[in-house]
């Protein structure tokens, strides 16, 4: 009973007054990728901030992506990497304790083809110019194309 009340309280606090697109229960990943400067000239514009999170073993992991224009910065054989207009925030919260949060350069990655392992997700810039894929997005993100985010050719 206490667990159910705690979960309802956390959900109420999380969802109350938020204008952000909040998309829970994504899968976390941890994959390093070597990318090169992009040859494409395209942007992805998000009309509102995005809070994407996952829960594992009682911990909550968040990535907060700001609204604005994400310009294609890099690419590899599978993905285009769209850099956020501001640093992205990563957070980890243990149940009933303070949140540990840090900011990084990063953004959104989008698959170049249907055969890629992930269709889209969030990344941060990593050691040696690599990209570190941290979350993959599902249909709740891709289904918002044209409403909450869109591509713009430059």
N, CA and C atoms as a LAMMPS dump frame, in Angstrom:
ITEM: TIMESTEP
0
ITEM: NUMBER OF ATOMS
462
ITEM: BOX BOUNDS ff ff ff
-5.0000000000000000e+02 5.0000000000000000e+02
-5.0000000000000000e+02 5.0000000000000000e+02
-5.0000000000000000e+02 5.0000000000000000e+02
ITEM: ATOMS id mol type element x y z
1 1 1 N 0.82 -1.194 0
2 1 2 C 0 0 0
3 1 3 C 0.864 1.257 0
4 2 1 N 1.905 1.269 0.83
5 2 2 C 2.795 2.431 0.895
6 2 3 C 3.513 2.606 -0.439
7 3 1 N 3.923 1.498 -1.049
8 3 2 C 4.595 1.579 -2.344
9 3 3 C 3.673 2.191 -3.389
10 4 1 N 2.432 1.785 -3.433
11 4 2 C 1.46 2.31 -4.396
12 4 3 C 1.24 3.813 -4.19
13 5 1 N 1.133 4.242 -2.946
14 5 2 C 0.957 5.665 -2.641
15 5 3 C 2.209 6.439 -3.047
16 6 1 N 3.376 5.889 -2.763
17 6 2 C 4.631 6.549 -3.134
18 6 3 C 4.737 6.728 -4.635
19 7 1 N 4.393 5.708 -5.382
20 7 2 C 4.451 5.782 -6.848
21 7 3 C 3.465 6.818 -7.36
22 8 1 N 2.261 6.832 -6.805
23 8 2 C 1.26 7.815 -7.239
24 8 3 C 1.721 9.232 -6.907
25 9 1 N 2.347 9.418 -5.753
26 9 2 C 2.856 10.734 -5.365
27 9 3 C 3.961 11.181 -6.308
28 10 1 N 4.88 10.3 -6.626
29 10 2 C 5.972 10.632 -7.544
30 10 3 C 5.416 10.984 -8.923
31 11 1 N 4.478 10.202 -9.416
32 11 2 C 3.87 10.505 -10.716
33 11 3 C 3.156 11.847 -10.694
34 12 1 N 2.426 12.124 -9.635
35 12 2 C 1.703 13.397 -9.539
36 12 3 C 2.673 14.571 -9.523
37 13 1 N 3.756 14.447 -8.768
38 13 2 C 4.746 15.52 -8.716
39 13 3 C 5.461 15.689 -10.05
40 14 1 N 5.706 14.598 -10.728
41 14 2 C 6.396 14.646 -12.002
42 14 3 C 5.529 15.274 -13.086
43 15 1 N 4.268 14.942 -13.108
44 15 2 C 3.398 15.369 -14.194
45 15 3 C 2.714 16.708 -13.955
46 16 1 N 2.642 17.166 -12.727
47 16 2 C 1.931 18.399 -12.415
48 16 3 C 2.669 19.605 -12.962
49 17 1 N 1.977 20.398 -13.743
50 17 2 C 2.521 21.656 -14.23
51 17 3 C 3.616 21.539 -15.251
52 18 1 N 3.852 20.396 -15.808
53 18 2 C 4.928 20.236 -16.78
54 18 3 C 4.417 20.47 -18.191
55 19 1 N 5.092 21.348 -18.909
56 19 2 C 4.764 21.566 -20.311
57 19 3 C 5.658 20.706 -21.184
58 20 1 N 6.61 20.047 -20.58
59 20 2 C 7.541 19.213 -21.326
60 20 3 C 6.869 17.943 -21.821
61 21 1 N 7.415 17.417 -22.883
62 21 2 C 7.022 16.106 -23.342
63 21 3 C 7.734 15.116 -22.412
64 22 1 N 6.998 14.359 -21.619
65 22 2 C 7.578 13.424 -20.66
66 22 3 C 7.299 12.012 -21.164
67 23 1 N 8.362 11.281 -21.452
68 23 2 C 8.209 9.959 -22.036
69 23 3 C 8.972 8.937 -21.199
70 24 1 N 8.248 8.223 -20.33
71 24 2 C 8.909 7.286 -19.428
72 24 3 C 9.122 5.9 -20.029
73 25 1 N 9.892 5.122 -19.3
74 25 2 C 10.071 3.696 -19.553
75 25 3 C 10.819 3.378 -20.836
76 26 1 N 11.699 4.253 -21.248
77 26 2 C 12.531 3.938 -22.394
78 26 3 C 13.622 2.983 -21.943
79 27 1 N 14.294 2.434 -22.878
80 27 2 C 15.397 1.546 -22.55
81 27 3 C 16.704 2.32 -22.551
82 28 1 N 17.467 2.11 -21.5
83 28 2 C 18.792 2.712 -21.444
84 28 3 C 19.761 1.819 -22.204
85 29 1 N 20.718 2.46 -22.838
86 29 2 C 21.766 1.729 -23.538
87 29 3 C 23.095 2.376 -23.171
88 30 1 N 24.164 1.75 -23.53
89 30 2 C 25.492 2.292 -23.301
90 30 3 C 26.359 1.771 -24.438
91 31 1 N 26.398 2.549 -25.502
92 31 2 C 27.124 2.104 -26.693
93 31 3 C 27.979 3.242 -27.223
94 32 1 N 29.288 3.008 -27.291
95 32 2 C 30.212 3.987 -27.858
96 32 3 C 30.224 3.859 -29.372
97 33 1 N 30.23 5.015 -30.058
98 33 2 C 30.251 5.03 -31.517
99 33 3 C 31.304 6.031 -31.978
100 34 1 N 32.033 5.677 -33.023
101 34 2 C 32.983 6.587 -33.64
102 34 3 C 32.277 7.275 -34.789
103 35 1 N 32.267 8.599 -34.755
104 35 2 C 31.555 9.372 -35.774
105 35 3 C 32.513 10.351 -36.447
106 36 1 N 32.142 10.748 -37.658
107 36 2 C 32.896 11.726 -38.439
108 36 3 C 32.035 12.969 -38.618
109 37 1 N 32.66 14.095 -39
110 37 2 C 31.842 15.283 -39.28
111 37 3 C 30.779 14.968 -40.333
112 38 1 N 29.606 15.506 -40.145
113 38 2 C 28.477 15.215 -41.04
114 38 3 C 28.631 15.92 -42.38
115 39 1 N 28.157 15.261 -43.43
116 39 2 C 28.106 15.876 -44.754
117 39 3 C 26.713 16.418 -45.036
118 40 1 N 25.736 15.951 -44.299
119 40 2 C 24.35 16.41 -44.476
120 40 3 C 24.167 17.781 -43.83
121 41 1 N 23.25 18.554 -44.373
122 41 2 C 22.906 19.865 -43.817
123 41 3 C 21.426 19.849 -43.484
124 42 1 N 21.148 19.396 -42.291
125 42 2 C 19.768 19.229 -41.863
126 42 3 C 19.657 19.57 -40.392
127 43 1 N 18.477 19.99 -39.981
128 43 2 C 18.209 20.26 -38.574
129 43 3 C 16.972 19.507 -38.14
130 44 1 N 16.906 19.292 -36.856
131 44 2 C 15.726 18.725 -36.219
132 44 3 C 15.295 19.797 -35.217
133 45 1 N 14.057 20.264 -35.318
134 45 2 C 13.581 21.327 -34.442
135 45 3 C 12.547 20.75 -33.482
136 46 1 N 12.838 20.889 -32.19
137 46 2 C 11.899 20.433 -31.16
138 46 3 C 11.153 21.656 -30.631
139 47 1 N 9.834 21.592 -30.664
140 47 2 C 9.012 22.733 -30.256
141 47 3 C 8.848 22.843 -28.742
142 48 1 N 9.274 21.827 -28.012
143 48 2 C 9.222 21.858 -26.558
144 48 3 C 10.314 20.956 -26.003
145 49 1 N 10.72 21.171 -24.749
146 49 2 C 11.748 20.316 -24.151
147 49 3 C 11.257 18.873 -24.019
148 50 1 N 12.192 17.975 -23.878
149 50 2 C 11.878 16.559 -23.741
150 50 3 C 12.557 16.008 -22.499
151 51 1 N 11.793 15.334 -21.652
152 51 2 C 12.328 14.609 -20.498
153 51 3 C 12.067 13.138 -20.772
154 52 1 N 13.121 12.395 -21.045
155 52 2 C 13.003 10.962 -21.32
156 52 3 C 13.655 10.235 -20.164
157 53 1 N 12.992 9.232 -19.617
158 53 2 C 13.585 8.55 -18.473
159 53 3 C 13.314 7.066 -18.48
160 54 1 N 14.11 6.385 -17.692
161 54 2 C 13.985 4.936 -17.502
162 54 3 C 14.166 4.638 -16.023
163 55 1 N 13.532 3.588 -15.574
164 55 2 C 13.684 3.14 -14.192
165 55 3 C 14.308 1.757 -14.196
166 56 1 N 15.335 1.602 -13.365
167 56 2 C 16.013 0.314 -13.235
168 56 3 C 16.428 0.114 -11.787
169 57 1 N 16.109 -1.012 -11.226
170 57 2 C 16.538 -1.383 -9.872
171 57 3 C 16.261 -0.294 -8.842
172 58 1 N 15.119 0.362 -8.959
173 58 2 C 14.734 1.389 -8.003
174 58 3 C 15.325 2.759 -8.272
175 59 1 N 16.177 2.883 -9.291
176 59 2 C 16.77 4.175 -9.652
177 59 3 C 16.073 4.706 -10.895
178 60 1 N 16.016 6.039 -10.993
179 60 2 C 15.438 6.687 -12.166
180 60 3 C 16.559 7.433 -12.892
181 61 1 N 16.651 7.215 -14.194
182 61 2 C 17.644 7.862 -15.036
183 61 3 C 16.917 8.766 -16.023
184 62 1 N 17.3 10.058 -16.052
185 62 2 C 16.656 11.038 -16.923
186 62 3 C 17.664 11.646 -17.881
187 63 1 N 17.163 12.051 -19.045
188 63 2 C 17.896 12.961 -19.905
189 63 3 C 16.916 14.059 -20.283
190 64 1 N 17.36 15.296 -20.105
191 64 2 C 16.536 16.447 -20.443
192 64 3 C 17.134 17.102 -21.671
193 65 1 N 16.343 17.15 -22.728
194 65 2 C 16.772 17.742 -23.988
195 65 3 C 16.016 19.053 -24.186
196 66 1 N 16.732 20.153 -24.454
197 66 2 C 16.067 21.45 -24.58
198 66 3 C 15.306 21.581 -25.898
199 67 1 N 14.362 22.5 -25.931
200 67 2 C 13.688 22.788 -27.194
201 67 3 C 14.636 23.616 -28.054
202 68 1 N 14.352 23.66 -29.353
203 68 2 C 15.172 24.456 -30.258
204 68 3 C 15.646 23.644 -31.437
205 69 1 N 16.577 24.234 -32.19
206 69 2 C 17.101 23.614 -33.409
207 69 3 C 18.337 22.775 -33.097
208 70 1 N 18.281 21.515 -33.477
209 70 2 C 19.382 20.567 -33.325
210 70 3 C 19.997 20.398 -34.713
211 71 1 N 21.244 20.844 -34.874
212 71 2 C 21.894 20.764 -36.18
213 71 3 C 22.698 19.486 -36.288
214 72 1 N 22.67 18.881 -37.471
215 72 2 C 23.421 17.66 -37.694
216 72 3 C 24.909 18.006 -37.567
217 73 1 N 25.574 17.312 -36.659
218 73 2 C 26.97 17.598 -36.358
219 73 3 C 27.888 16.491 -36.854
220 74 1 N 27.434 15.253 -36.735
221 74 2 C 28.294 14.109 -37.045
222 74 3 C 27.445 12.971 -37.594
223 75 1 N 28.142 11.974 -38.127
224 75 2 C 27.456 10.776 -38.626
225 75 3 C 28.408 9.597 -38.586
226 76 1 N 27.825 8.422 -38.586
227 76 2 C 28.58 7.186 -38.77
228 76 3 C 27.795 6.342 -39.76
229 77 1 N 28.108 5.093 -39.88
230 77 2 C 27.441 4.269 -40.884
231 77 3 C 25.95 4.076 -40.611
232 78 1 N 25.526 4.212 -39.36
233 78 2 C 24.129 3.962 -38.996
234 78 3 C 23.321 5.192 -38.623
235 79 1 N 23.956 6.224 -38.066
236 79 2 C 23.197 7.325 -37.458
237 79 3 C 23.692 8.707 -37.863
238 80 1 N 22.761 9.657 -37.808
239 80 2 C 23.07 11.077 -37.869
240 80 3 C 22.945 11.602 -36.445
241 81 1 N 23.885 12.462 -36.022
242 81 2 C 23.904 12.992 -34.66
243 81 3 C 23.556 14.48 -34.7
244 82 1 N 22.418 14.825 -34.12
245 82 2 C 21.917 16.196 -34.082
246 82 3 C 22.271 16.806 -32.738
247 83 1 N 23.144 17.807 -32.758
248 83 2 C 23.603 18.428 -31.515
249 83 3 C 22.55 19.384 -30.975
250 84 1 N 22.292 19.294 -29.684
251 84 2 C 21.31 20.153 -29.011
252 84 3 C 21.784 21.606 -29.003
253 85 1 N 20.838 22.548 -28.978
254 85 2 C 21.211 23.961 -28.956
255 85 3 C 21.854 24.402 -27.632
256 86 1 N 21.681 23.604 -26.605
257 86 2 C 22.294 23.836 -25.284
258 86 3 C 22.768 22.484 -24.771
259 87 1 N 23.528 22.504 -23.685
260 87 2 C 23.967 21.242 -23.092
261 87 3 C 22.746 20.457 -22.594
262 88 1 N 22.84 19.148 -22.652
263 88 2 C 21.764 18.29 -22.154
264 88 3 C 22.091 17.911 -20.71
265 89 1 N 21.066 17.612 -19.937
266 89 2 C 21.252 17.235 -18.538
267 89 3 C 20.948 15.758 -18.363
268 90 1 N 21.821 15.096 -17.639
269 90 2 C 21.602 13.703 -17.252
270 90 3 C 21.393 13.669 -15.757
271 91 1 N 20.41 12.905 -15.325
272 91 2 C 20.134 12.807 -13.909
273 91 3 C 19.929 11.374 -13.467
274 92 1 N 20.28 11.122 -12.232
275 92 2 C 20.03 9.822 -11.613
276 92 3 C 19.449 10.09 -10.239
277 93 1 N 18.319 9.473 -9.961
278 93 2 C 17.67 9.636 -8.677
279 93 3 C 17.472 8.271 -8.041
280 94 1 N 17.981 8.127 -6.822
281 94 2 C 17.693 6.925 -6.044
282 94 3 C 16.406 7.187 -5.286
283 95 1 N 15.62 6.163 -5.071
284 95 2 C 14.334 6.295 -4.411
285 95 3 C 14.493 7.054 -3.096
286 96 1 N 13.734 8.147 -2.942
287 96 2 C 13.721 8.989 -1.746
288 96 3 C 15.078 9.607 -1.407
289 97 1 N 15.851 9.96 -2.402
290 97 2 C 17.106 10.668 -2.133
291 97 3 C 17.31 11.752 -3.186
292 98 1 N 18.3 12.581 -2.971
293 98 2 C 18.565 13.705 -3.868
294 98 3 C 19.004 13.216 -5.24
295 99 1 N 18.754 14.07 -6.217
296 99 2 C 19.111 13.729 -7.588
297 99 3 C 20.535 14.171 -7.883
298 100 1 N 21.273 13.311 -8.555
299 100 2 C 22.606 13.64 -9.043
300 100 3 C 22.435 14.024 -10.509
301 101 1 N 22.813 15.253 -10.87
302 101 2 C 22.584 15.741 -12.223
303 101 3 C 23.842 16.406 -12.765
304 102 1 N 24.133 16.165 -14.045
305 102 2 C 25.28 16.773 -14.724
306 102 3 C 24.866 17.166 -16.129
307 103 1 N 25.597 18.145 -16.7
308 103 2 C 25.306 18.556 -18.073
309 103 3 C 26.448 18.133 -19.005
310 104 1 N 26.07 17.864 -20.259
311 104 2 C 27.015 17.402 -21.272
312 104 3 C 26.631 17.981 -22.62
313 105 1 N 27.6 18.027 -23.534
314 105 2 C 27.264 18.274 -24.927
315 105 3 C 26.658 16.987 -25.45
316 106 1 N 25.609 17.103 -26.218
317 106 2 C 24.944 15.915 -26.745
318 106 3 C 23.717 16.306 -27.523
319 107 1 N 22.837 15.343 -27.728
320 107 2 C 21.628 15.608 -28.487
321 107 3 C 20.878 14.346 -28.842
322 108 1 N 20.361 14.329 -30.073
323 108 2 C 19.505 13.248 -30.554
324 108 3 C 20.199 12.544 -31.714
325 109 1 N 20.153 11.21 -31.718
326 109 2 C 20.629 10.48 -32.889
327 109 3 C 19.43 9.876 -33.6
328 110 1 N 19.503 9.854 -34.927
329 110 2 C 18.427 9.311 -35.767
330 110 3 C 19.046 8.313 -36.74
331 111 1 N 18.401 7.187 -36.895
332 111 2 C 18.872 6.143 -37.791
333 111 3 C 18.833 6.598 -39.245
334 112 1 N 19.822 6.157 -40.007
335 112 2 C 19.847 6.43 -41.446
336 112 3 C 19.008 5.42 -42.221
337 113 1 N 18.793 4.239 -41.633
338 113 2 C 18.024 3.199 -42.327
339 113 3 C 17.267 2.334 -41.331
340 114 1 N 16.297 1.63 -41.835
341 114 2 C 15.463 0.767 -40.986
342 114 3 C 16.242 -0.418 -40.426
343 115 1 N 17.402 -0.73 -40.999
344 115 2 C 18.167 -1.889 -40.533
345 115 3 C 19.065 -1.572 -39.332
346 116 1 N 19.113 -0.298 -38.906
347 116 2 C 19.927 0.069 -37.741
348 116 3 C 19.337 -0.531 -36.47
349 117 1 N 20.184 -0.733 -35.494
350 117 2 C 19.776 -1.341 -34.224
351 117 3 C 18.704 -0.518 -33.509
352 118 1 N 18.839 0.833 -33.525
353 118 2 C 17.888 1.731 -32.876
354 118 3 C 17.384 2.742 -33.905
355 119 1 N 16.122 3.12 -33.802
356 119 2 C 15.587 4.11 -34.744
357 119 3 C 15.974 5.528 -34.352
358 120 1 N 16.066 5.799 -33.052
359 120 2 C 16.427 7.124 -32.567
360 120 3 C 16.736 7.033 -31.081
361 121 1 N 17.317 8.105 -30.561
362 121 2 C 17.633 8.118 -29.141
363 121 3 C 18.427 9.342 -28.761
364 122 1 N 19.015 9.295 -27.577
365 122 2 C 19.803 10.413 -27.054
366 122 3 C 21.245 9.966 -26.86
367 123 1 N 22.157 10.909 -27.092
368 123 2 C 23.578 10.639 -26.942
369 123 3 C 24.249 11.809 -26.23
370 124 1 N 25.472 11.556 -25.748
371 124 2 C 26.336 12.635 -25.271
372 124 3 C 27.678 12.475 -25.968
373 125 1 N 28.423 13.598 -26.065
374 125 2 C 29.776 13.533 -26.594
375 125 3 C 30.646 12.841 -25.56
376 126 1 N 31.542 11.991 -26.057
377 126 2 C 32.327 11.141 -25.173
378 126 3 C 33.811 11.296 -25.485
379 127 1 N 34.62 10.559 -24.78
380 127 2 C 36.076 10.616 -24.911
381 127 3 C 36.534 10.415 -26.352
382 128 1 N 37.541 11.19 -26.731
383 128 2 C 38.158 11.007 -28.044
384 128 3 C 37.239 11.311 -29.208
385 129 1 N 36.258 12.184 -29.002
386 129 2 C 35.357 12.541 -30.091
387 129 3 C 34.274 11.516 -30.385
388 130 1 N 34.175 10.496 -29.561
389 130 2 C 33.143 9.474 -29.772
390 130 3 C 31.786 9.965 -29.294
391 131 1 N 30.754 9.271 -29.717
392 131 2 C 29.388 9.516 -29.264
393 131 3 C 29.008 8.343 -28.365
394 132 1 N 28.366 8.652 -27.257
395 132 2 C 27.919 7.617 -26.332
396 132 3 C 26.393 7.586 -26.351
397 133 1 N 25.837 6.527 -26.917
398 133 2 C 24.387 6.37 -26.971
399 133 3 C 23.916 5.941 -25.59
400 134 1 N 22.92 6.672 -25.028
401 134 2 C 22.484 6.409 -23.656
402 134 3 C 21.049 5.919 -23.536
403 135 1 N 20.171 6.402 -24.397
404 135 2 C 18.768 5.998 -24.386
405 135 3 C 18.346 5.745 -25.821
406 136 1 N 17.474 4.775 -26.034
407 136 2 C 16.856 4.718 -27.356
408 136 3 C 15.383 5.023 -27.209
409 137 1 N 14.882 5.776 -28.188
410 137 2 C 13.496 6.214 -28.183
411 137 3 C 12.639 5.209 -28.929
412 138 1 N 11.378 5.158 -28.588
413 138 2 C 10.455 4.264 -29.272
414 138 3 C 9.436 5.083 -30.062
415 139 1 N 8.333 4.465 -30.407
416 139 2 C 7.306 5.101 -31.235
417 139 3 C 6.74 6.364 -30.607
418 140 1 N 6.847 6.513 -29.281
419 140 2 C 6.305 7.724 -28.658
420 140 3 C 7.085 8.962 -29.069
421 141 1 N 8.355 8.808 -29.398
422 141 2 C 9.123 9.934 -29.927
423 141 3 C 8.908 10.052 -31.431
424 142 1 N 9.135 8.977 -32.157
425 142 2 C 9.022 9.043 -33.617
426 142 3 C 7.599 9.394 -34.041
427 143 1 N 6.601 9 -33.268
428 143 2 C 5.21 9.314 -33.574
429 143 3 C 4.858 10.782 -33.395
430 144 1 N 5.74 11.547 -32.77
431 144 2 C 5.498 12.984 -32.56
432 144 3 C 6.057 13.845 -33.692
433 145 1 N 6.7 13.202 -34.684
434 145 2 C 7.248 13.965 -35.807
435 145 3 C 6.125 14.746 -36.492
436 146 1 N 6.388 16.026 -36.739
437 146 2 C 5.393 16.898 -37.361
438 146 3 C 4.511 17.611 -36.353
439 147 1 N 4.489 17.117 -35.113
440 147 2 C 3.695 17.777 -34.071
441 147 3 C 4.59 18.448 -33.04
442 148 1 N 5.504 17.68 -32.467
443 148 2 C 6.384 18.236 -31.425
444 148 3 C 7.826 18.389 -31.904
445 149 1 N 8.139 17.791 -33.017
446 149 2 C 9.456 17.986 -33.63
447 149 3 C 9.33 17.764 -35.125
448 150 1 N 10.269 18.349 -35.875
449 150 2 C 10.244 18.214 -37.34
450 150 3 C 11.643 18.418 -37.894
451 151 1 N 11.859 17.915 -39.114
452 151 2 C 13.107 18.129 -39.826
453 151 3 C 13.031 19.419 -40.616
454 152 1 N 14.188 20.089 -40.732
455 152 2 C 14.293 21.29 -41.545
456 152 3 C 15.569 21.145 -42.375
457 153 1 N 15.447 21.186 -43.703
458 153 2 C 16.635 21.142 -44.562
459 153 3 C 17.25 22.523 -44.619
460 154 1 N 18.576 22.556 -44.547
461 154 2 C 19.277 23.853 -44.556
462 154 3 C 19.852 24.152 -45.916
